[in-house]
Amino acid sequence: MIRHAYGFVTLYGHLSACYVPEGEEVRSGKVIGFIGSSGKSTGNHLHYEVRKYGRPVRPYIRKRRGL
C-alpha cells in the first residue's frame, strides 16, 4: 500500500516480491515489486486498486493527444 497526497492510497496485490519497506518514501520510477500469484489466483497478475479516504475509486487515466 502506498499513501499519496489528498487522501489517495494505491494497493498492489499478488506481488511475488516487494522491494519497498514500510514507511519508505517512493518516488516516480522506483520498482516496488514484481507480479506474482498468491492466494487463490490462477496465474501471475497484478491486483491494482485506488482508494480515496478508504473508499475504492475507479482509476482514471486521461487520453493523450495523438494516441
N, C-alpha and C positions, 0 to 999 in steps of 0.2 A: 504494500500500500504506500502510495506517495501522496503527501499532502501538498496542495498547491494554494495559491492566493485565492481570495474571495470564496472560501468555503468548499472548494473543489478537492476531491480525492480521486486518484485513479488506482484501480486494483488490477493485478496481473496474476491470474491463476494458472495452475498446471505447469509451473516452471520446473525444469529439471535441475536447475541451479540458479541461485540468487547471489549476485555479487555485491550487493549494497547492504551493509549492516544497518540495523535500526538506528535512526537518528542522524545518519549521514546525509549531507546536502547533496542533491543530484542536480547536475547541470545538463543542458541540452547536449545530446550526442553520447552521453555516458551509457555504457552497456550495463543494464540492471540484471539481466539473466538470460537464460535460453529456454525455449519452449520445451515442453515435455508431456508426459502422460501420467497423470496421478488420479487417485480416486477411482471413479467408475468410468473414466473416459475410455474410448475405444481406439485412440491413436494420439499422436503428438499434435498439440494445438495450443493456442493461447486464449485464455478467457480474459477479455479486456472489459472493464466496467468503469464508468464515470459516475461519481456521485457528487451532489451538491448539498451541503449541510445534512449528510447522511442519507439522502434520498437518491435513488438511481435516476439518471437523466440520459436522454438519447444523445450520443456524441454527434456533433455536427462539424463537418469539415467543408469549408467554403470552396466551391469550384474556382479554379484559377482561369483567367482569360486565356484563350488559345488552346485549351486542352479539351 
